Amino acid sequence: MNTKKLKIAYWSVLILFSIGILSSAIPSILKLPYAVAHFCNVLKMPEYLLVFTGVLKLAGLIALYIPNYPKLREWTFSAFAFDLIGAWYCNLNGTNSFLFAMPVLVFLLVLFILYYLNSKLYPLSSVSTKRKNPEYIGILH
């Protein structure tokens, strides 16, 4: 896959992912009644966590759009993975229905596709420049 097609695929999946995160974060931040009802009654979570998780999702989404910080993006992907796995687990236990928890797994798949495309477009260097320096790790010649 050439770079242009890879970038188009990456940005398309990122926009799709962003729409999904925003559809979860905004109702959480605004404490919309249906979000509070699902979070508190179905998932049995305390209401104060609703706004907190919404703000963190929004911050993570902003971090995905910041250029030139690949490690920040890596940490953001892992945070979203933990969030989505936790959401799946809570939905599965709160509803006792695998079918109701299935959309979260589909969204997790979208996250993995986004991570794969990101790693192809913006690969991290395998060895840090600090590790190449013998004085950094205390080995003197």
DSSP file (Angstrom, degrees, kcal/mol; ACC not computed):
  #  RESIDUE AA STRUCTURE BP1 BP2  ACC     N-H-->O    O-->H-N    N-H-->O    O-->H-N    TCO  KAPPA ALPHA  PHI   PSI    X-CA   Y-CA   Z-CA
    1    1 A M              0   0    0      0, 0.0     2,-0.0     0, 0.0     0, 0.0   0.000 360.0 360.0 360.0 126.3    0.0    0.0    0.0
    2    2 A N     >  -     0   0    0      1,-0.1     4,-2.2     4,-0.0     5,-0.2  -0.245 360.0-104.0 -75.7 169.3    1.5    3.3   -1.0
    3    3 A T  H  > S+     0   0    0      1,-0.2     4,-2.6     2,-0.2     5,-0.2   0.858 116.9  53.8 -64.1 -38.6    1.8    6.3    1.4
    4    4 A K  H  > S+     0   0    0      2,-0.2     4,-2.2     1,-0.2    -1,-0.2   0.936 112.1  43.7 -64.6 -45.4   -1.1    8.3   -0.1
    5    5 A K  H  > S+     0   0    0      1,-0.2     4,-2.4     2,-0.2    -1,-0.2   0.876 113.1  53.4 -65.8 -36.6   -3.6    5.4    0.2
    6    6 A L  H  X S+     0   0    0     -4,-2.2     4,-2.7     2,-0.2    -2,-0.2   0.910 109.4  47.9 -64.0 -42.5   -2.2    4.6    3.7
    7    7 A K  H  X S+     0   0    0     -4,-2.6     4,-2.8     2,-0.2     5,-0.3   0.899 111.3  50.2 -66.0 -40.5   -2.8    8.2    4.8
    8    8 A I  H  X S+     0   0    0     -4,-2.2     4,-2.1     2,-0.2    -2,-0.2   0.926 113.4  45.9 -63.0 -43.5   -6.3    8.3    3.4
    9    9 A A  H  X S+     0   0    0     -4,-2.4     4,-2.5     2,-0.2     5,-0.2   0.923 113.3  50.3 -64.2 -44.0   -7.1    5.0    5.2
   10   10 A Y  H  X S+     0   0    0     -4,-2.7     4,-2.6     1,-0.2    -2,-0.2   0.945 113.4  43.7 -59.8 -50.6   -5.6    6.3    8.4
   11   11 A W  H  X S+     0   0    0     -4,-2.8     4,-2.2     1,-0.2    -1,-0.2   0.851 112.7  53.1 -67.8 -33.3   -7.5    9.6    8.4
   12   12 A S  H  X S+     0   0    0     -4,-2.1     4,-2.1    -5,-0.3    -1,-0.2   0.934 113.4  42.4 -65.2 -45.6  -10.7    7.9    7.4
   13   13 A V  H  X S+     0   0    0     -4,-2.5     4,-2.8     2,-0.2    -2,-0.2   0.874 112.8  54.3 -69.5 -36.3  -10.5    5.4   10.3
   14   14 A L  H  X S+     0   0    0     -4,-2.6     4,-2.6    -5,-0.2    -2,-0.2   0.904 109.1  47.7 -64.2 -40.5   -9.3    8.2   12.7
   15   15 A I  H  X S+     0   0    0     -4,-2.2     4,-2.3     2,-0.2    -2,-0.2   0.913 112.4  49.4 -66.4 -41.6  -12.4   10.3   11.8
   16   16 A L  H  X S+     0   0    0     -4,-2.1     4,-1.8     1,-0.2    -2,-0.2   0.929 113.4  46.6 -60.6 -45.0  -14.6    7.2   12.3
   17   17 A F  H  X S+     0   0    0     -4,-2.8     4,-2.5     1,-0.2    -2,-0.2   0.896 110.4  53.5 -63.4 -40.8  -13.0    6.6   15.7
   18   18 A S  H  X S+     0   0    0     -4,-2.6     4,-2.9     1,-0.2     5,-0.2   0.895 106.0  52.6 -62.6 -41.3  -13.3   10.3   16.6
   19   19 A I  H  X S+     0   0    0     -4,-2.3     4,-2.0     1,-0.2    -1,-0.2   0.918 111.0  47.9 -61.1 -42.6  -17.0   10.2   15.9
   20   20 A G  H  X S+     0   0    0     -4,-1.8     4,-0.6     2,-0.2    -2,-0.2   0.914 113.4  46.0 -64.6 -43.1  -17.4    7.2   18.2
   21   21 A I  H >X S+     0   0    0     -4,-2.5     4,-3.2     1,-0.2     3,-0.9   0.918 113.0  50.0 -66.8 -42.5  -15.4    8.7   21.0
   22   22 A L  H 3X S+     0   0    0     -4,-2.9     4,-2.1     1,-0.3    -1,-0.2   0.859 104.5  58.3 -64.4 -34.3  -17.2   12.0   20.8
   23   23 A S  H 3< S+     0   0    0     -4,-2.0    -1,-0.3    -5,-0.2    -2,-0.2   0.693 117.0  35.2 -69.5 -15.7  -20.6   10.3   20.9
   24   24 A S  H <X S+     0   0    0     -3,-0.9     4,-1.1    -4,-0.6    -2,-0.2   0.786 118.9  47.9 -99.5 -39.8  -19.5    8.8   24.2
   25   25 A A  H  X S+     0   0    0     -4,-3.2     4,-2.8     2,-0.2     5,-0.2   0.911 107.0  53.0 -72.7 -44.0  -17.5   11.7   25.7
   26   26 A I  H  X S+     0   0    0     -4,-2.1     4,-2.6     1,-0.2     5,-0.2   0.936 110.2  45.8 -64.2 -48.2  -19.9   14.6   25.0
   27   27 A P  H  >>S+     0   0    0      0, 0.0     5,-2.1     0, 0.0     4,-0.6   0.864 114.5  51.4 -61.3 -31.6  -22.9   13.0   26.7
   28   28 A S  H ><5S+     0   0    0     -4,-1.1     3,-0.6     3,-0.2    -2,-0.2   0.933 111.8  44.6 -68.4 -45.4  -20.7   12.1   29.6
   29   29 A I  H 3<5S+     0   0    0     -4,-2.8    -1,-0.2     1,-0.2    -3,-0.2   0.902 117.6  44.3 -65.8 -41.0  -19.3   15.6   30.0
   30   30 A L  H 3<5S-     0   0    0     -4,-2.6    -1,-0.2    -5,-0.2    -2,-0.2   0.515 104.8-131.7 -81.8  -4.6  -22.7   17.2   29.7
   31   31 A K  T <<5 -     0   0    0     -4,-0.6    -3,-0.2    -3,-0.6    -2,-0.1   0.920  31.0-166.7  52.2  49.9  -24.2   14.5   32.1
   32   32 A L    >>< -     0   0    0     -5,-2.1     4,-2.4    -6,-0.1     3,-0.6  -0.379  28.4-114.1 -64.4 146.2  -27.1   13.9   29.7
   33   33 A P  H 3> S+     0   0    0      0, 0.0     4,-2.7     0, 0.0     5,-0.2   0.851 113.9  49.8 -55.7 -40.6  -29.9   11.9   31.3
   34   34 A Y  H 3> S+     0   0    0      2,-0.2     4,-2.1     1,-0.2     5,-0.2   0.862 111.8  49.4 -69.4 -31.8  -29.6    8.8   29.2
   35   35 A A  H <> S+     0   0    0     -3,-0.6     4,-2.6     2,-0.2     5,-0.2   0.913 113.1  46.3 -69.8 -42.3  -25.8    8.7   29.8
   36   36 A V  H  X S+     0   0    0     -4,-2.4     4,-2.9     2,-0.2     5,-0.5   0.919 112.5  50.9 -64.5 -43.3  -26.3    9.1   33.5
   37   37 A A  H  X>S+     0   0    0     -4,-2.7     4,-2.2    -5,-0.2     5,-0.9   0.922 114.7  42.3 -62.3 -44.5  -29.0    6.4   33.5
   38   38 A H  I  X>S+     0   0    0     -4,-2.1     5,-2.3     3,-0.2     4,-0.9   0.938 117.5  46.6 -66.9 -45.5  -26.9    3.9   31.6
   39   39 A F  I  <5S+     0   0    0     -4,-2.6     6,-2.3     3,-0.2    -2,-0.2   0.904 124.9  29.6 -65.0 -43.3  -23.7    4.7   33.6
   40   40 A C  I  <5S+     0   0    0     -4,-2.9    -3,-0.2     4,-0.2     4,-0.2   0.900 129.2  33.1 -87.4 -42.7  -25.3    4.5   37.0
   41   41 A N  I  <5S+     0   0    0     -4,-2.2    -3,-0.2    -5,-0.5    -2,-0.1   0.897 129.3  28.8 -85.7 -42.0  -28.2    2.1   36.6
   42   42 A V  I  <<S+     0   0    0     -5,-0.9    -3,-0.2    -4,-0.9    -4,-0.1   0.934 131.8  32.3 -85.4 -50.1  -26.9   -0.4   34.1
   43   43 A L  S   <S-     0   0    0     -5,-2.3    -3,-0.2    -6,-0.1    -4,-0.1   0.625  95.4-136.5 -84.7 -12.4  -23.1   -0.3   34.7
   44   44 A K        +     0   0    0     -6,-0.3    -4,-0.2     1,-0.2    -3,-0.1   0.862  52.3 145.6  59.6  39.1  -23.5    0.4   38.4
   45   45 A M        -     0   0    0     -6,-2.3    -1,-0.2     1,-0.1     2,-0.1  -0.760  56.2 -99.3-103.2 152.6  -20.8    3.0   38.4
   46   46 A P    >   -     0   0    0      0, 0.0     3,-1.3     0, 0.0     4,-0.5  -0.434  29.2-124.2 -70.3 146.6  -20.8    6.2   40.5
   47   47 A E  T >> S+     0   0    0      1,-0.3     3,-1.4     2,-0.2     4,-0.7   0.806 104.7  66.2 -63.2 -32.3  -22.0    9.3   38.7
   48   48 A Y  H 3> S+     0   0    0      1,-0.3     4,-1.1     2,-0.2    -1,-0.3   0.757  94.7  59.7 -65.6 -22.2  -18.8   11.4   39.4
   49   49 A L  H <> S+     0   0    0     -3,-1.3     4,-2.8     1,-0.2     5,-0.3   0.726  90.8  72.4 -74.5 -20.4  -16.8    9.0   37.2
   50   50 A L  H <> S+     0   0    0     -3,-1.4     4,-1.8    -4,-0.5    -1,-0.2   0.947 102.1  38.3 -61.2 -51.4  -19.0    9.9   34.2
   51   51 A V  H  X S+     0   0    0     -4,-0.7     4,-2.5     2,-0.2     5,-0.2   0.898 115.3  55.3 -66.8 -40.4  -17.6   13.4   33.7
   52   52 A F  H  X S+     0   0    0     -4,-1.1     4,-2.1     1,-0.2    -2,-0.2   0.935 110.4  43.6 -58.9 -49.0  -14.1   12.2   34.6
   53   53 A T  H  X S+     0   0    0     -4,-2.8     4,-2.3     1,-0.2    -1,-0.2   0.861 112.2  54.6 -67.4 -34.0  -14.1    9.5   31.9
   54   54 A G  H  X S+     0   0    0     -4,-1.8     4,-2.1    -5,-0.3    -2,-0.2   0.917 109.2  46.7 -64.0 -43.2  -15.7   11.9   29.4
   55   55 A V  H  X S+     0   0    0     -4,-2.5     4,-2.5     2,-0.2    -2,-0.2   0.894 112.1  51.1 -65.9 -40.1  -12.9   14.5   29.9
   56   56 A L  H  X S+     0   0    0     -4,-2.1     4,-2.5    -5,-0.2    -2,-0.2   0.894 109.1  50.7 -65.2 -39.1  -10.2   11.8   29.6
   57   57 A K  H  X S+     0   0    0     -4,-2.3     4,-2.2     2,-0.2    -1,-0.2   0.915 111.5  48.0 -63.4 -42.3  -11.7   10.5   26.4
   58   58 A L  H  X S+     0   0    0     -4,-2.1     4,-2.1     2,-0.2    -2,-0.2   0.906 112.0  49.3 -65.0 -41.8  -11.8   14.0   25.0
   59   59 A A  H  X S+     0   0    0     -4,-2.5     4,-2.1     1,-0.2    -2,-0.2   0.898 111.3  50.0 -63.8 -40.5   -8.2   14.6   26.0
   60   60 A G  H  X S+     0   0    0     -4,-2.5     4,-1.4     2,-0.2    -2,-0.2   0.881 108.9  52.0 -64.9 -38.1   -7.1   11.3   24.5
   61   61 A L  H  X S+     0   0    0     -4,-2.2     4,-0.7     1,-0.2     3,-0.2   0.905 109.3  49.3 -65.5 -41.0   -8.9   12.3   21.2
   62   62 A I  H >X S+     0   0    0     -4,-2.1     3,-1.1     1,-0.2     4,-0.5   0.899 106.9  56.8 -62.9 -40.0   -7.0   15.6   21.2
   63   63 A A  H >< S+     0   0    0     -4,-2.1     3,-0.8     1,-0.3    -1,-0.2   0.822  99.1  59.8 -62.6 -31.3   -3.7   13.8   21.8
   64   64 A L  H 3< S+     0   0    0     -4,-1.4    -1,-0.3     1,-0.2    -2,-0.2   0.754 105.5  49.2 -68.6 -22.2   -4.3   11.6   18.7
   65   65 A Y  H << S+     0   0    0     -3,-1.1    -1,-0.2    -4,-0.7    -2,-0.2   0.509  84.4 103.9 -94.9  -5.5   -4.4   14.8   16.5
   66   66 A I    X<  -     0   0    0     -3,-0.8     3,-0.6    -4,-0.5     7,-0.1  -0.670  66.5-140.8 -79.6 121.1   -1.2   16.3   17.9
   67   67 A P  T 3  S+     0   0    0      0, 0.0    -2,-0.1     0, 0.0    -1,-0.0  -0.349  72.8  27.4 -79.3 162.6    1.6   15.9   15.4
   68   68 A N  T 3  S+     0   0    0      1,-0.1     3,-0.1    -2,-0.1    -2,-0.0   0.629  92.5  96.9  67.0  18.9    5.3   15.0   16.1
   69   69 A Y    <>  +     0   0    0     -3,-0.6     4,-1.8    -6,-0.1     3,-0.2  -0.589  38.2 162.2-131.4  72.3    4.6   13.2   19.4
   70   70 A P  H  > S+     0   0    0      0, 0.0     4,-2.1     0, 0.0    -1,-0.1   0.840  75.4  53.3 -65.1 -32.6    4.5    9.5   18.4
   71   71 A K  H  > S+     0   0    0      2,-0.2     4,-2.4     1,-0.2     5,-0.2   0.876 106.5  52.9 -70.8 -34.8    5.1    8.2   22.0
   72   72 A L  H  > S+     0   0    0      1,-0.2     4,-2.0     2,-0.2    -1,-0.2   0.905 109.5  49.8 -61.8 -40.7    2.1   10.3   23.2
   73   73 A R  H  X S+     0   0    0     -4,-1.8     4,-2.4     2,-0.2    -2,-0.2   0.887 108.3  53.1 -65.0 -39.3    0.0    8.7   20.5
   74   74 A E  H  X S+     0   0    0     -4,-2.1     4,-2.0     1,-0.2    -2,-0.2   0.933 110.5  46.6 -60.3 -46.7    1.2    5.2   21.6
   75   75 A W  H  X S+     0   0    0     -4,-2.4     4,-2.3     1,-0.2    -1,-0.2   0.866 110.7  53.6 -64.5 -35.6    0.2    5.9   25.2
   76   76 A T  H  X S+     0   0    0     -4,-2.0     4,-2.5     2,-0.2    -1,-0.2   0.902 106.5  51.7 -66.9 -40.4   -3.1    7.3   24.0
   77   77 A F  H  X S+     0   0    0     -4,-2.4     4,-2.1     1,-0.2    -2,-0.2   0.915 111.0  47.8 -61.3 -42.1   -3.8    4.1   22.0
   78   78 A S  H  X S+     0   0    0     -4,-2.0     4,-2.4     2,-0.2    -2,-0.2   0.895 110.5  51.8 -67.7 -37.0   -3.1    2.0   25.1
   79   79 A A  H  X S+     0   0    0     -4,-2.3     4,-2.4     1,-0.2    -2,-0.2   0.914 110.7  47.8 -64.2 -41.7   -5.4    4.2   27.2
   80   80 A F  H  X S+     0   0    0     -4,-2.5     4,-2.8     2,-0.2     5,-0.2   0.865 109.4  54.0 -66.8 -34.6   -8.2    3.8   24.7
   81   81 A A  H  X S+     0   0    0     -4,-2.1     4,-2.5     2,-0.2     5,-0.2   0.936 110.6  45.7 -63.9 -45.2   -7.6    0.1   24.6
   82   82 A F  H  X S+     0   0    0     -4,-2.4     4,-2.5     2,-0.2    -2,-0.2   0.908 113.3  50.8 -62.3 -41.3   -8.0   -0.1   28.4
   83   83 A D  H  X S+     0   0    0     -4,-2.4     4,-2.4     1,-0.2    -2,-0.2   0.930 113.5  43.6 -61.9 -46.4  -11.1    2.1   28.3
   84   84 A L  H  X S+     0   0    0     -4,-2.8     4,-2.5     2,-0.2    -2,-0.2   0.875 113.4  50.0 -71.3 -37.0  -12.8    0.0   25.6
   85   85 A I  H  X S+     0   0    0     -4,-2.5     4,-2.4    -5,-0.2    -1,-0.2   0.915 113.3  47.7 -65.4 -41.2  -11.9   -3.3   27.3
   86   86 A G  H  X S+     0   0    0     -4,-2.5     4,-2.7    -5,-0.2    -2,-0.2   0.891 111.2  50.8 -64.1 -39.6  -13.2   -1.9   30.6
   87   87 A A  H  X S+     0   0    0     -4,-2.4     4,-2.6     2,-0.2     5,-0.2   0.904 110.6  49.2 -64.8 -41.0  -16.4   -0.7   28.8
   88   88 A W  H  X S+     0   0    0     -4,-2.5     4,-2.7     2,-0.2    -2,-0.2   0.938 112.7  47.2 -62.1 -46.3  -16.9   -4.1   27.3
   89   89 A Y  H  X S+     0   0    0     -4,-2.4     4,-2.4     2,-0.2     5,-0.2   0.919 114.1  46.6 -62.6 -44.8  -16.4   -5.9   30.6
   90   90 A C  H  X S+     0   0    0     -4,-2.7     4,-2.8     2,-0.2     5,-0.2   0.906 114.2  47.6 -66.2 -41.2  -18.8   -3.5   32.4
   91   91 A N  H  X S+     0   0    0     -4,-2.6     4,-2.1    -5,-0.2     6,-0.4   0.902 111.6  51.1 -65.6 -40.1  -21.4   -3.7   29.7
   92   92 A L  H  X S+     0   0    0     -4,-2.7     4,-1.4    -5,-0.2     5,-0.4   0.923 117.8  37.8 -63.1 -44.4  -21.1   -7.5   29.7
   93   93 A N  H  < S+     0   0    0     -4,-2.4    -2,-0.2    -5,-0.2    -1,-0.2   0.838 117.0  51.2 -77.0 -33.3  -21.6   -7.7   33.5
   94   94 A G  H  < S+     0   0    0     -4,-2.8    -2,-0.2    -5,-0.2    -3,-0.2   0.837 124.8  25.3 -74.0 -32.3  -24.1   -5.0   33.7
   95   95 A T  H  < S-     0   0    0     -4,-2.1    -2,-0.2    -5,-0.2    -1,-0.2   0.611  89.2-139.0-105.9 -15.2  -26.5   -6.3   31.0
   96   96 A N     <  +     0   0    0     -4,-1.4     2,-0.4    -5,-0.3    -3,-0.1   0.838  68.3 115.7  55.0  35.0  -25.6  -10.0   31.1
   97   97 A S     >  -     0   0    0     -6,-0.4     4,-1.2    -5,-0.4    -1,-0.2  -0.961  53.2-165.6-138.3 117.6  -25.8   -9.9   27.4
   98   98 A F  H  > S+     0   0    0     -2,-0.4     4,-0.8     1,-0.2    -1,-0.1   0.854  94.7  58.5 -66.5 -33.7  -22.9  -10.6   25.0
   99   99 A L  H  4 S+     0   0    0      1,-0.2     3,-0.5     2,-0.2    -1,-0.2   0.876 104.2  49.8 -64.3 -38.8  -25.0   -9.1   22.2
  100  100 A F  H  4 S+     0   0    0      1,-0.2    -1,-0.2     2,-0.1     4,-0.2   0.808 113.2  47.0 -70.4 -29.2  -25.3   -5.8   24.0
  101  101 A A  H >X S+     0   0    0     -4,-1.2     4,-1.0     1,-0.2     3,-0.7   0.541  89.3  89.7 -87.4  -8.1  -21.6   -5.6   24.7
  102  102 A M  H 3X S+     0   0    0     -4,-0.8     4,-2.0    -3,-0.5     3,-0.5   0.857  75.5  61.8 -61.8 -40.1  -20.7   -6.5   21.1
  103  103 A P  H 3> S+     0   0    0      0, 0.0     4,-2.3     0, 0.0    -1,-0.2   0.845 100.5  56.0 -57.4 -31.6  -20.6   -2.9   19.7
  104  104 A V  H <> S+     0   0    0     -3,-0.7     4,-2.0     2,-0.2    -2,-0.2   0.896 106.4  49.9 -66.6 -38.4  -17.7   -2.1   22.1
  105  105 A L  H  X S+     0   0    0     -4,-1.0     4,-2.0    -3,-0.5    -1,-0.2   0.880 109.6  51.2 -66.5 -37.5  -15.7   -5.1   20.6
  106  106 A V  H  X S+     0   0    0     -4,-2.0     4,-1.7     2,-0.2    -2,-0.2   0.913 110.7  48.7 -63.7 -41.4  -16.4   -3.8   17.1
  107  107 A F  H  X S+     0   0    0     -4,-2.3     4,-1.9     1,-0.2    -2,-0.2   0.849 107.6  55.0 -67.2 -33.6  -15.1   -0.4   18.2
  108  108 A L  H  X S+     0   0    0     -4,-2.0     4,-2.2     2,-0.2    -1,-0.2   0.876 105.4  53.3 -64.7 -37.7  -12.1   -2.0   19.8
  109  109 A L  H  X S+     0   0    0     -4,-2.0     4,-2.2     2,-0.2    -2,-0.2   0.890 106.2  52.5 -62.6 -39.9  -11.4   -3.6   16.4
  110  110 A V  H  X S+     0   0    0     -4,-1.7     4,-2.4     1,-0.2    -2,-0.2   0.899 108.2  51.9 -61.9 -40.3  -11.6   -0.1   14.8
  111  111 A L  H  X S+     0   0    0     -4,-1.9     4,-2.5     2,-0.2    -2,-0.2   0.911 108.8  49.7 -62.2 -42.8   -9.0    1.0   17.4
  112  112 A F  H  X S+     0   0    0     -4,-2.2     4,-2.4     2,-0.2    -2,-0.2   0.887 110.7  49.7 -64.9 -38.8   -6.7   -1.9   16.5
  113  113 A I  H  X S+     0   0    0     -4,-2.2     4,-2.5     2,-0.2    -1,-0.2   0.917 111.3  49.7 -64.0 -42.7   -7.0   -1.0   12.8
  114  114 A L  H  X S+     0   0    0     -4,-2.4     4,-2.5     1,-0.2    -2,-0.2   0.906 110.8  49.6 -62.2 -41.7   -6.2    2.6   13.6
  115  115 A Y  H  X S+     0   0    0     -4,-2.5     4,-2.5     2,-0.2    -2,-0.2   0.909 110.2  50.6 -64.0 -41.9   -3.2    1.5   15.6
  116  116 A Y  H  X S+     0   0    0     -4,-2.4     4,-1.5     2,-0.2    -2,-0.2   0.933 112.6  45.8 -61.3 -46.5   -1.9   -0.7   12.8
  117  117 A L  H  X S+     0   0    0     -4,-2.5     4,-2.2     1,-0.2     5,-0.2   0.886 112.1  52.3 -64.6 -38.4   -2.3    2.1   10.2
  118  118 A N  H  X S+     0   0    0     -4,-2.5     4,-3.2     1,-0.2    -1,-0.2   0.904 107.7  51.1 -63.6 -41.2   -0.6    4.6   12.7
  119  119 A S  H  < S+     0   0    0     -4,-2.5    -1,-0.2     1,-0.2    -2,-0.2   0.803 111.3  48.7 -69.1 -27.3    2.4    2.2   13.1
  120  120 A K  H  < S+     0   0    0     -4,-1.5    -1,-0.2    -5,-0.2    -2,-0.2   0.875 119.2  37.8 -75.9 -38.0    2.8    1.9    9.4
  121  121 A L  H  < S+     0   0    0     -4,-2.2    -2,-0.2     1,-0.2    -3,-0.2   0.901 131.3  24.3 -79.0 -42.7    2.7    5.7    8.8
  122  122 A Y  S  < S-     0   0    0     -4,-3.2    -1,-0.2    -5,-0.2    -2,-0.1  -0.650  79.0-172.1-126.4  73.5    4.6    6.8   11.9
  123  123 A P        -     0   0    0      0, 0.0     2,-0.2     0, 0.0    -4,-0.1  -0.410  21.4-127.0 -70.4 141.6    6.9    4.0   13.1
  124  124 A L        -     0   0    0     -2,-0.1     2,-0.2   -54,-0.1    -2,-0.0  -0.601  31.7-103.5 -79.6 146.2    8.7    4.5   16.4
  125  125 A S        -     0   0    0     -2,-0.2    -1,-0.1     1,-0.1     3,-0.1  -0.506  25.1-136.6 -69.6 141.8   12.5    4.0   16.2
  126  126 A S  S    S+     0   0    0      1,-0.2     2,-0.4    -2,-0.2    -1,-0.1   0.807  87.9  37.4 -73.2 -28.8   13.4    0.6   17.7
  127  127 A V  S    S-     0   0    0      3,-0.0    -1,-0.2     5,-0.0     5,-0.0  -0.988  84.2-127.3-127.9 128.4   16.3    1.9   19.7
  128  128 A S     >  -     0   0    0     -2,-0.4     4,-0.7     1,-0.1     3,-0.4  -0.356  19.5-124.3 -68.0 150.5   16.4    5.2   21.5
  129  129 A T  H  > S+     0   0    0      1,-0.2     4,-0.6     2,-0.2     3,-0.4   0.802 111.0  60.8 -67.2 -27.8   19.4    7.5   20.7
  130  130 A K  H >4 S+     0   0    0      1,-0.2     3,-0.7     2,-0.2     6,-0.2   0.854  99.4  55.5 -66.5 -33.6   20.2    7.6   24.5
  131  131 A R  H 34 S+     0   0    0     -3,-0.4    -1,-0.2     1,-0.2    -2,-0.2   0.739  99.8  60.3 -72.6 -21.2   20.7    3.9   24.5
  132  132 A K  H 3< S+     0   0    0     -4,-0.7    -1,-0.2    -3,-0.4    -2,-0.2   0.724  87.0  86.6 -76.0 -20.7   23.3    4.1   21.8
  133  133 A N    XX  -     0   0    0     -3,-0.7     4,-0.8    -4,-0.6     3,-0.8  -0.715  68.3-155.4 -84.6 116.8   25.4    6.3   24.0
  134  134 A P  T 34>S+     0   0    0      0, 0.0     5,-2.2     0, 0.0     3,-0.4   0.831  92.4  57.8 -63.2 -32.2   27.7    4.2   26.2
  135  135 A E  T >45S+     0   0    0      1,-0.2     3,-0.8     3,-0.2     5,-0.1   0.809  96.9  64.4 -67.7 -27.2   28.0    6.9   28.9
  136  136 A Y  T <45S+     0   0    0     -3,-0.8    -1,-0.2     1,-0.2    -5,-0.1   0.882 108.0  38.4 -63.9 -38.9   24.3    7.0   29.3
  137  137 A I  T 3<5S-     0   0    0     -4,-0.8    -1,-0.2    -3,-0.4    -2,-0.2   0.342 121.5-104.1 -97.2   7.4   24.1    3.4   30.6
  138  138 A G  T < 5S+     0   0    0     -3,-0.8     2,-0.7    -4,-0.3    -3,-0.2   0.591  75.0 136.0  89.4  10.0   27.3    3.8   32.6
  139  139 A I      < -     0   0    0     -5,-2.2     2,-0.4    -6,-0.2    -1,-0.2  -0.832  32.6-170.3 -95.2 115.5   29.7    1.8   30.4
  140  140 A L              0   0    0     -2,-0.7    -5,-0.0     1,-0.1     0, 0.0  -0.868 360.0 360.0-106.2 137.8   33.0    3.7   30.1
  141  141 A H              0   0    0     -2,-0.4    -1,-0.1     0, 0.0    -2,-0.0   0.430 360.0 360.0 -95.5 360.0   35.6    2.7   27.6
